[in-house]
Amino acid sequence: MKTLKEVKVGETVVVNKLHGEGAVRRRIMDMGITKGTQIFVRKVAPLGDPIEVNIRGYELSLRKADAEMIEVS
């Protein structure tokens, strides 16, 4: 199982599964991160948090804790 947190800068991945429960899962889905969505990792901050990604044509910054809940391939 590979999570979005482990993806290197410049890679494009596809979402396989979302982990987490309730409000956290709903918030991630409201940002446009759903199963089958392509995610391009643009940048990672010097200390690793946040991660800047491109999803559905817009830029989004995610915390490492949220990125760990997104299983990708």
MMTF fields as JSON, N, C-alpha, C and O atoms, coordinates in Angstrom:
{
  "mmtfVersion": "1.0.0",
  "mmtfProducer": "UNKNOWN",
  "numBonds": 291,
  "numAtoms": 292,
  "numGroups": 73,
  "numChains": 1,
  "numModels": 1,
  "chainsPerModel": [1],
  "groupsPerChain": [73],
  "chainIdList": ["A"],
  "bondAtomList": [4, 2, 8, 6, 12, 10, 16, 14, 20, 18, 24, 22, 28, 26, 32, 30, 36, 34, 40, 38, 44, 42, 48, 46, 52, 50, 56, 54, 60, 58, 64, 62, 68, 66, 72, 70, 76, 74, 80, 78, 84, 82, 88, 86, 92, 90, 96, 94, 100, 98, 104, 102, 108, 106, 112, 110, 116, 114, 120, 118, 124, 122, 128, 126, 132, 130, 136, 134, 140, 138, 144, 142, 148, 146, 152, 150, 156, 154, 160, 158, 164, 162, 168, 166, 172, 170, 176, 174, 180, 178, 184, 182, 188, 186, 192, 190, 196, 194, 200, 198, 204, 202, 208, 206, 212, 210, 216, 214, 220, 218, 224, 222, 228, 226, 232, 230, 236, 234, 240, 238, 244, 242, 248, 246, 252, 250, 256, 254, 260, 258, 264, 262, 268, 266, 272, 270, 276, 274, 280, 278, 284, 282, 288, 286],
  "bondOrderList": [1, 1, 1, 1, 1, 1, 1, 1, 1, 1, 1, 1, 1, 1, 1, 1, 1, 1, 1, 1, 1, 1, 1, 1, 1, 1, 1, 1, 1, 1, 1, 1, 1, 1, 1, 1, 1, 1, 1, 1, 1, 1, 1, 1, 1, 1, 1, 1, 1, 1, 1, 1, 1, 1, 1, 1, 1, 1, 1, 1, 1, 1, 1, 1, 1, 1, 1, 1, 1, 1, 1, 1],
  "groupList": [{"groupName": "MET", "atomNameList": ["N", "CA", "C", "O"], "elementList": ["N", "C", "C", "O"], "formalChargeList": [0, 0, 0, 0], "bondAtomList": [1, 0, 2, 1, 3, 2], "bondOrderList": [1, 1, 2], "singleLetterCode": "M", "chemCompType": "L-PEPTIDE LINKING"}, {"groupName": "LYS", "atomNameList": ["N", "CA", "C", "O"], "elementList": ["N", "C", "C", "O"], "formalChargeList": [0, 0, 0, 0], "bondAtomList": [1, 0, 2, 1, 3, 2], "bondOrderList": [1, 1, 2], "singleLetterCode": "K", "chemCompType": "L-PEPTIDE LINKING"}, {"groupName": "THR", "atomNameList": ["N", "CA", "C", "O"], "elementList": ["N", "C", "C", "O"], "formalChargeList": [0, 0, 0, 0], "bondAtomList": [1, 0, 2, 1, 3, 2], "bondOrderList": [1, 1, 2], "singleLetterCode": "T", "chemCompType": "L-PEPTIDE LINKING"}, {"groupName": "LEU", "atomNameList": ["N", "CA", "C", "O"], "elementList": ["N", "C", "C", "O"], "formalChargeList": [0, 0, 0, 0], "bondAtomList": [1, 0, 2, 1, 3, 2], "bondOrderList": [1, 1, 2], "singleLetterCode": "L", "chemCompType": "L-PEPTIDE LINKING"}, {"groupName": "GLU", "atomNameList": ["N", "CA", "C", "O"], "elementList": ["N", "C", "C", "O"], "formalChargeList": [0, 0, 0, 0], "bondAtomList": [1, 0, 2, 1, 3, 2], "bondOrderList": [1, 1, 2], "singleLetterCode": "E", "chemCompType": "L-PEPTIDE LINKING"}, {"groupName": "VAL", "atomNameList": ["N", "CA", "C", "O"], "elementList": ["N", "C", "C", "O"], "formalChargeList": [0, 0, 0, 0], "bondAtomList": [1, 0, 2, 1, 3, 2], "bondOrderList": [1, 1, 2], "singleLetterCode": "V", "chemCompType": "L-PEPTIDE LINKING"}, {"groupName": "GLY", "atomNameList": ["N", "CA", "C", "O"], "elementList": ["N", "C", "C", "O"], "formalChargeList": [0, 0, 0, 0], "bondAtomList": [1, 0, 2, 1, 3, 2], "bondOrderList": [1, 1, 2], "singleLetterCode": "G", "chemCompType": "PEPTIDE LINKING"}, {"groupName": "ASN", "atomNameList": ["N", "CA", "C", "O"], "elementList": ["N", "C", "C", "O"], "formalChargeList": [0, 0, 0, 0], "bondAtomList": [1, 0, 2, 1, 3, 2], "bondOrderList": [1, 1, 2], "singleLetterCode": "N", "chemCompType": "L-PEPTIDE LINKING"}, {"groupName": "HIS", "atomNameList": ["N", "CA", "C", "O"], "elementList": ["N", "C", "C", "O"], "formalChargeList": [0, 0, 0, 0], "bondAtomList": [1, 0, 2, 1, 3, 2], "bondOrderList": [1, 1, 2], "singleLetterCode": "H", "chemCompType": "L-PEPTIDE LINKING"}, {"groupName": "ALA", "atomNameList": ["N", "CA", "C", "O"], "elementList": ["N", "C", "C", "O"], "formalChargeList": [0, 0, 0, 0], "bondAtomList": [1, 0, 2, 1, 3, 2], "bondOrderList": [1, 1, 2], "singleLetterCode": "A", "chemCompType": "L-PEPTIDE LINKING"}, {"groupName": "ARG", "atomNameList": ["N", "CA", "C", "O"], "elementList": ["N", "C", "C", "O"], "formalChargeList": [0, 0, 0, 0], "bondAtomList": [1, 0, 2, 1, 3, 2], "bondOrderList": [1, 1, 2], "singleLetterCode": "R", "chemCompType": "L-PEPTIDE LINKING"}, {"groupName": "ILE", "atomNameList": ["N", "CA", "C", "O"], "elementList": ["N", "C", "C", "O"], "formalChargeList": [0, 0, 0, 0], "bondAtomList": [1, 0, 2, 1, 3, 2], "bondOrderList": [1, 1, 2], "singleLetterCode": "I", "chemCompType": "L-PEPTIDE LINKING"}, {"groupName": "ASP", "atomNameList": ["N", "CA", "C", "O"], "elementList": ["N", "C", "C", "O"], "formalChargeList": [0, 0, 0, 0], "bondAtomList": [1, 0, 2, 1, 3, 2], "bondOrderList": [1, 1, 2], "singleLetterCode": "D", "chemCompType": "L-PEPTIDE LINKING"}, {"groupName": "GLN", "atomNameList": ["N", "CA", "C", "O"], "elementList": ["N", "C", "C", "O"], "formalChargeList": [0, 0, 0, 0], "bondAtomList": [1, 0, 2, 1, 3, 2], "bondOrderList": [1, 1, 2], "singleLetterCode": "Q", "chemCompType": "L-PEPTIDE LINKING"}, {"groupName": "PHE", "atomNameList": ["N", "CA", "C", "O"], "elementList": ["N", "C", "C", "O"], "formalChargeList": [0, 0, 0, 0], "bondAtomList": [1, 0, 2, 1, 3, 2], "bondOrderList": [1, 1, 2], "singleLetterCode": "F", "chemCompType": "L-PEPTIDE LINKING"}, {"groupName": "PRO", "atomNameList": ["N", "CA", "C", "O"], "elementList": ["N", "C", "C", "O"], "formalChargeList": [0, 0, 0, 0], "bondAtomList": [1, 0, 2, 1, 3, 2], "bondOrderList": [1, 1, 2], "singleLetterCode": "P", "chemCompType": "L-PEPTIDE LINKING"}, {"groupName": "TYR", "atomNameList": ["N", "CA", "C", "O"], "elementList": ["N", "C", "C", "O"], "formalChargeList": [0, 0, 0, 0], "bondAtomList": [1, 0, 2, 1, 3, 2], "bondOrderList": [1, 1, 2], "singleLetterCode": "Y", "chemCompType": "L-PEPTIDE LINKING"}, {"groupName": "SER", "atomNameList": ["N", "CA", "C", "O"], "elementList": ["N", "C", "C", "O"], "formalChargeList": [0, 0, 0, 0], "bondAtomList": [1, 0, 2, 1, 3, 2], "bondOrderList": [1, 1, 2], "singleLetterCode": "S", "chemCompType": "L-PEPTIDE LINKING"}],
  "groupTypeList": [0, 1, 2, 3, 1, 4, 5, 1, 5, 6, 4, 2, 5, 5, 5, 7, 1, 3, 8, 6, 4, 6, 9, 5, 10, 10, 10, 11, 0, 12, 0, 6, 11, 2, 1, 6, 2, 13, 11, 14, 5, 10, 1, 5, 9, 15, 3, 6, 12, 15, 11, 4, 5, 7, 11, 10, 6, 16, 4, 3, 17, 3, 10, 1, 9, 12, 9, 4, 0, 11, 4, 5, 17],
  "groupIdList": [1, 2, 3, 4, 5, 6, 7, 8, 9, 10, 11, 12, 13, 14, 15, 16, 17, 18, 19, 20, 21, 22, 23, 24, 25, 26, 27, 28, 29, 30, 31, 32, 33, 34, 35, 36, 37, 38, 39, 40, 41, 42, 43, 44, 45, 46, 47, 48, 49, 50, 51, 52, 53, 54, 55, 56, 57, 58, 59, 60, 61, 62, 63, 64, 65, 66, 67, 68, 69, 70, 71, 72, 73],
  "secStructList": [7, 3, 3, 4, 4, 4, 7, 7, 6, 6, 7, 3, 3, 3, 3, 3, 3, 3, 7, 7, 7, 2, 2, 2, 2, 2, 2, 2, 2, 2, 6, 6, 7, 7, 6, 6, 7, 3, 3, 3, 3, 3, 3, 3, 7, 6, 6, 1, 7, 1, 3, 3, 3, 3, 3, 6, 6, 3, 3, 3, 3, 3, 7, 2, 2, 2, 2, 6, 6, 3, 3, 3, 7],
  "xCoordList": [0.839, 0.0, 0.883, 1.694, 0.73, 1.48, 0.527, -0.58, 0.949, 0.1, 0.622, 1.753, -0.201, 0.18, 1.381, 2.149, 1.554, 2.688, 4.024, 5.031, 4.047, 5.274, 5.626, 6.699, 4.748, 4.959, 5.997, 5.984, 6.89, 7.952, 7.427, 6.43, 8.111, 7.757, 7.888, 8.869, 6.899, 6.917, 6.183, 6.011, 5.748, 5.029, 3.525, 2.981, 2.877, 1.418, 0.918, 1.424, -0.069, -0.631, -2.148, -2.736, -2.777, -4.231, -4.699, -4.101, -5.769, -6.32, -6.991, -7.835, -6.606, -7.225, -8.292, -9.362, -7.982, -8.872, -8.627, -7.506, -9.689, -9.571, -9.773, -10.739, -8.853, -8.992, -9.513, -9.668, -9.778, -10.31, -11.805, -12.446, -12.345, -13.772, -14.438, -13.781, -15.735, -16.566, -16.164, -15.998, -16.011, -15.76, -14.437, -14.343, -13.422, -12.113, -12.229, -11.741, -12.863, -13.061, -13.915, -13.616, -14.957, -15.842, -15.083, -15.283, -14.216, -13.433, -12.505, -12.378, -11.858, -10.966, -11.761, -11.313, -12.917, -13.745, -14.269, -14.383, -14.584, -15.054, -13.983, -14.303, -12.716, -11.613, -11.443, -10.604, -12.213, -12.133, -11.307, -11.068, -10.866, -10.044, -10.961, -11.402, -11.243, -12.108, -11.41, -10.405, -11.951, -11.356, -11.279, -12.248, -10.105, -9.906, -9.362, -9.036, -9.255, -8.769, -7.251, -6.548, -6.748, -5.299, -4.787, -5.411, -3.644, -3.014, -1.567, -0.822, -1.171, 0.213, 0.835, 0.304, 1.952, 2.622, 3.558, 4.557, 3.225, 3.993, 5.173, 6.296, 4.929, 5.981, 5.765, 4.657, 6.852, 6.781, 7.576, 8.699, 7.01, 7.687, 8.993, 9.128, 9.948, 11.254, 11.186, 11.998, 10.257, 10.132, 9.12, 8.81, 8.605, 7.712, 6.233, 5.404, 5.883, 4.47, 4.197, 4.825, 3.347, 2.374, 2.933, 4.066, 2.092, 2.394, 1.478, 0.266, 2.039, 1.224, 0.987, 1.933, -0.278, -0.652, -1.564, -2.145, -1.675, -2.576, -3.64, -3.33, -4.895, -6.022, -7.107, -7.517, -7.568, -8.678, -8.46, -9.411, -7.197, -6.901, -6.688, -6.563, -6.642, -6.357, -5.324, -5.146, -4.638, -3.614, -4.254, -5.194, -3.722, -4.248, -3.092, -2.195, -3.108, -2.088, -2.711, -3.789, -2.014, -2.501, -1.509, -0.298, -2.019, -1.159, -0.696, -1.358, 0.456, 0.957, -0.043, -0.206, -0.715, -1.689, -2.835, -3.324, -3.26, -4.318, -3.788, -4.489, -2.55, -1.954, -1.771, -1.822, -1.559, -1.4, -2.686, -2.64, -3.818, -5.114, -5.506, -6.533, -4.698, -5.018, -4.111, -2.908, -4.697, -3.952, -3.916, -4.95, -2.717, -2.541, -1.761, -1.164, -1.779, -0.959, -0.345, 0.387],
  "yCoordList": [-1.184, 0.0, 1.247, 1.433, 2.083, 3.32, 4.484, 4.507, 5.436, 6.592, 7.823, 7.837, 8.835, 10.076, 10.723, 11.429, 10.5, 11.052, 10.534, 11.236, 9.315, 8.67, 8.982, 8.598, 9.669, 9.955, 11.068, 12.048, 10.907, 11.885, 13.04, 12.905, 14.17, 15.35, 15.022, 14.409, 15.431, 15.198, 13.943, 13.726, 13.115, 11.89, 12.14, 12.999, 11.376, 11.391, 10.036, 9.002, 10.038, 8.805, 8.841, 9.885, 7.684, 7.562, 7.105, 6.216, 7.718, 7.373, 6.009, 5.767, 5.106, 3.781, 3.72, 3.144, 4.329, 4.203, 5.345, 5.838, 5.765, 6.772, 6.092, 5.355, 6.344, 5.841, 6.985, 8.104, 6.73, 7.777, 7.632, 6.861, 8.385, 8.264, 9.63, 10.646, 9.628, 10.787, 12.072, 12.129, 13.11, 14.455, 14.562, 15.306, 13.833, 13.892, 13.331, 13.934, 12.198, 11.578, 12.472, 12.627, 13.048, 13.927, 15.16, 15.594, 15.73, 16.908, 16.589, 17.379, 15.427, 15.018, 14.844, 15.27, 14.23, 14.037, 15.377, 15.551, 16.31, 17.632, 18.415, 19.306, 18.09, 18.742, 18.168, 18.654, 17.156, 16.572, 15.311, 14.785, 14.818, 13.611, 12.413, 12.116, 11.728, 10.553, 9.421, 9.638, 8.213, 7.046, 7.259, 7.678, 6.961, 7.092, 8.44, 8.608, 9.401, 10.734, 10.73, 10.113, 11.421, 11.553, 12.717, 13.776, 12.506, 13.535, 13.688, 12.71, 14.923, 15.247, 15.983, 17.002, 15.48, 16.106, 17.19, 16.895, 18.448, 19.597, 19.941, 20.073, 20.09, 20.529, 19.903, 19.506, 19.826, 19.449, 20.497, 20.822, 21.026, 22.045, 21.486, 20.27, 22.343, 21.885, 20.909, 19.987, 21.093, 20.181, 19.069, 18.283, 19.005, 17.922, 18.192, 17.354, 19.333, 19.617, 21.075, 21.916, 21.455, 20.665, 20.162, 20.454, 19.398, 18.855, 19.579, 19.629, 20.137, 20.823, 19.887, 19.357, 19.682, 18.765, 19.473, 20.516, 18.889, 19.389, 18.319, 17.189, 18.686, 17.766, 18.438, 19.559, 17.762, 18.262, 19.706, 20.48, 20.054, 21.366, 22.48, 23.636, 22.193, 23.234, 22.752, 21.553, 23.736, 23.421, 23.296, 24.016, 22.369, 22.104, 21.752, 21.004, 22.283, 21.946, 21.023, 21.294, 19.93, 18.933, 18.746, 18.78, 18.549, 18.2, 16.758, 15.953, 16.436, 15.061, 14.09, 12.978, 14.495, 13.631, 13.275, 12.145, 14.24, 13.966, 13.116, 12.235, 13.379, 12.639, 11.156, 10.295, 10.863, 9.474, 8.675, 7.448, 9.342, 8.663, 8.344, 7.707, 8.778, 8.588, 7.512, 7.719, 6.366, 5.242, 5.42, 5.639, 5.326, 5.577, 4.453, 3.601, 4.472, 3.534, 4.266, 3.663],
  "zCoordList": [0.0, 0.0, 0.0, 0.907, -0.995, -1.115, -0.869, -1.407, -0.067, 0.216, -0.522, -1.008, -0.595, -1.276, -0.593, -1.247, 0.687, 1.437, 0.906, 0.989, 0.36, -0.109, -1.556, -2.022, -2.276, -3.696, -3.849, -3.104, -4.815, -5.077, -5.926, -6.635, -5.841, -6.632, -8.119, -8.541, -8.905, -10.347, -10.784, -11.983, -9.852, -10.198, -10.279, -9.585, -11.135, -11.239, -10.782, -11.218, -9.906, -9.361, -9.472, -9.751, -9.251, -9.281, -7.907, -7.299, -7.426, -6.111, -6.178, -7.041, -5.252, -5.167, -4.086, -4.282, -2.924, -1.782, -0.814, -0.692, -0.12, 0.934, 2.273, 2.469, 3.196, 4.553, 5.414, 4.923, 6.656, 7.527, 7.668, 6.954, 8.6, 8.89, 9.007, 9.233, 8.851, 9.139, 8.455, 7.237, 9.273, 8.762, 8.006, 7.03, 8.444, 7.768, 6.355, 5.399, 6.23, 4.907, 4.007, 2.823, 4.555, 3.797, 3.307, 2.172, 4.147, 3.77, 2.605, 1.67, 2.666, 1.576, 0.277, -0.788, 0.365, -0.824, -1.357, -2.57, -0.479, -0.904, -1.653, -2.44, -1.415, -2.128, -3.534, -4.293, -3.892, -5.227, -5.297, -6.384, -4.152, -4.128, -3.947, -2.836, -5.05, -5.029, -5.775, -6.452, -5.643, -6.291, -7.804, -8.438, -8.368, -9.811, -10.254, -11.429, -9.351, -9.685, -9.831, -9.031, -10.854, -11.035, -10.195, -10.134, -9.55, -8.725, -9.166, -9.229, -9.47, -9.815, -8.633, -8.193, -8.114, -6.976, -7.504, -8.161, -7.209, -7.708, -6.829, -7.316, -5.53, -4.61, -3.246, -2.886, -2.5, -1.091, -0.329, -0.713, 0.737, 1.536, 2.102, 2.238, 2.433, 2.922, 4.1, 4.18, 4.99, 6.126, 5.864, 6.759, 4.63, 4.247, 4.452, 4.098, 5.011, 5.283, 4.972, 5.617, 4.075, 3.316, 1.983, 1.6, 1.302, -0.024, -1.007, -0.797, -2.073, -3.078, -4.247, -4.83, -4.589, -5.666, -6.662, -6.365, -7.836, -8.869, -9.084, -9.463, -8.837, -8.97, -9.792, -9.491, -10.821, -11.639, -12.124, -12.239, -12.405, -12.961, -11.954, -12.358, -10.679, -9.692, -8.687, -8.469, -8.074, -7.085, -5.703, -5.364, -4.923, -3.594, -2.677, -3.064, -1.472, -0.478, 0.556, 1.085, 0.835, 1.791, 2.919, 2.704, 4.114, 5.235, 5.074, 4.418, 5.684, 5.625, 6.229, 5.727, 7.301, 7.964, 7.012, 7.021, 6.191, 5.218, 4.066, 3.569, 3.642, 2.528, 2.887, 2.009, 4.169, 4.608, 4.45, 4.353, 4.422, 4.33, 2.886, 2.652, 1.921, 0.506, -0.076, -0.232, -0.394, -0.977, -2.484, -3.114, -3.066, -4.495, -5.174, -4.515, -6.497, -7.266, -8.453, -9.238]
}
